[in-house]
Amino acid sequence: MTEYIIELKDVTYTYPDGTIALNKIHMSIIKGKKIAVVGANGAGKSTLFLHFNGLSKPKQGEVYFKGQRISYSNSGLNKLRREVGLVFQEPDHQIFSSSVLQEISIGPMNMGLQREVVLAKSEAAMKAAGVLEFKQKPTHALSYGLKKRVAIASILAMEPSVLVLDEPTSGLDLGSAEMILDILEKLHEDGKTIIISTHDIDMAYSWADYIYVMKKGEVLGYGSPEEVFTDTELLECAGIKQPWIVEVFTESSKGRGVQEALPKSKNQLIDWIKAL
Amino acid sequence: MLLIDQYAYANKLSKVHPGEKMMFSILTMLIGLMSGSVGIQMLLLLIMIVVTLYGAGIPWRVYLGLFIVPLSFIALGIVPIVFEVAKSGAGLIYSLGFLDLFIGLSKQGVPAALNIVSRSIMAVSCLYFLIFTTSMVDMMEQLRKVKIPNITIELMMLIYRFIFVLLEAAALIHHSQSARLGYSNVRSAFSSLARLSSMIFVRSIHNSRALGMSLASRGYSGDLRVLTYEYNLNRRNIALITLLEILLVVLCLYREGI
């Protein structure tokens, strides 16, 4: 039996000016999985993410965490936000302390822990995000990639069981993006559920266990990366291109008549080509 | 501003306990302010210059450059004290007659101005020592320890952080405006500047909303609490500072003839 950690039922959210940002969203996030939400700009991904930790309250519909409907009382929200950590897309919107350690300690300090415990948790989080050596640095002197990692560490310090990241690799060079994916991979191995939004479909295809495709505030389709990214009709409707690995594989396996498993990564594709 | 900030994090005294540096700077400044002697103030100024330039390793060009701002303020401030307009030339050191008025250097004004200048420069040098050697983060932590109300420190923290956020935003807007010839002539420069100012205002509201959300995500409950590293107090430094300050007090009292 699959255990759902976050469930959205019929979630609708409208902006004050009446624009519908989310329209009857259904989502069931399986515990311990890596989920990627893809869709064009303005599809509602960021707004959706604000619902995961109760920053936005749906106008209609319900959000469940571990099978329980979330409570929007102060204590309920605090409990939820400890469990569901949200990393914003723009690190400058999140970081406001002047030193790295201060920034990372905010979460655990707000949990009312002892100084030693806060320090231990902060250092563990900094280590996990690879920013330990910058702990004494002023935050405004950090590069963009480092700021993103500091933002991740500041959420990790609360030891959430679900990590929600809005475009964790956008605007980063390849090396920094790889580094973030490595961090996420380790967290996944520790049993955390990870939800990201991204425009990088090649990354989403190789990385995720499960894909949600969004368009104009609605979930157009979902499923395993293999299912979603071979559904050309769905992709066209959502305005998304096929990952190049899938494209190369389908084009070159056309007319071979044998049903073969899609390669998940570049290396698997190379192996497949070599074996031809 | 930014230059000072960089030196505050990377100077030869950055590892020294911020409390010691604050004690040195503030006590010295207090002694200087209480003493009426120009000689003592010049001595204190000299001490501060030596400690900042040699002790902390701040380049003298940077240091002197930063003195220009307060010096120009002082210069403007002493003009009305030094110059006096009087009916007779008796109270003036040197004067020019103008109709039936005398304009000249005032006999009381000149020593008073000298006193003000030496006091101000001395006090500025004490503060410069502090801001060149101690980061804002450390200073705020010390203020917290001496029980300055939390709200003040939180405001300092946010203002300090936002200076950089807004500077960056302003630089970005300025670049994008310049790239489209926004500052090519006086007319467009004015309108570009006006737009930049209003954009900054909008951005800061937008930014503060986003920050509020990120704080809420981390269980903010009306009280910003952060962790900082502890510095070790150095007994030798404290003893040295205490000794120096006592010496200065004794010297002051001696000069006053007590």
Interface residues (C-beta under 8 A of the other chain):
Chain A: L50 N53 L55 N74 L77 N78 R81 R82 G85 L86 F88 E90 D92 H93 Q94 I95 F96 S97 S98 S99 L101 Q102 E103 S105 I106 G107 P108 M109 N110 M111 R115 V118 L119 S122 K135 Q136 K137 P138 T139 H140 A141 S154 I155 M158
Chain B: D5 Q6 Y9 S135 M136 V137 M157 L158 Y160 R161 F162 F164 V165 E168 N207 A210 L211 M213 S214 L215 A216 S217 R218 G219 Y220 S221 L224 R225 V226 L227 T228 Y229
